Amino acid sequence: MFATRVLYSQAARLTLFTRAGCGLCDTAKHNVSKFLARKPLPYSEVDIMEPGNKAWKDVYEFDVPVLHIQTETKASSELSDPKKLFHRFTEQEVEEAVNEVSK
């Protein structure tokens, strides 16, 4: 029974949408990194101002930082709809959102 539970468990993935020179983004990165130090998970950052990220800039230009928390099942490489945290969020709020998405 336990092996089956592991097989179908979902691991959260975190993506932080950010931009250079953004104080709120620096705080968000700090809070996410503190969480990840305790619970390592796949993590990436997307600078919305970089060439090639125009689609994300169009969506989040005035909203960064935005943290997407999604899951990917082991049986599929598709990601769930993201749970989003905007602007000012704490390490505890990141943990609560990851726990919610991972259920």
Summary of the structure (lengths in Angstrom):
residues: 103
radius of gyration: 14.5
end to end distance: 17.2
largest distance: 49.3
contacts: 275
relative contact order: 0.24
helix: 40%
strand: 26%
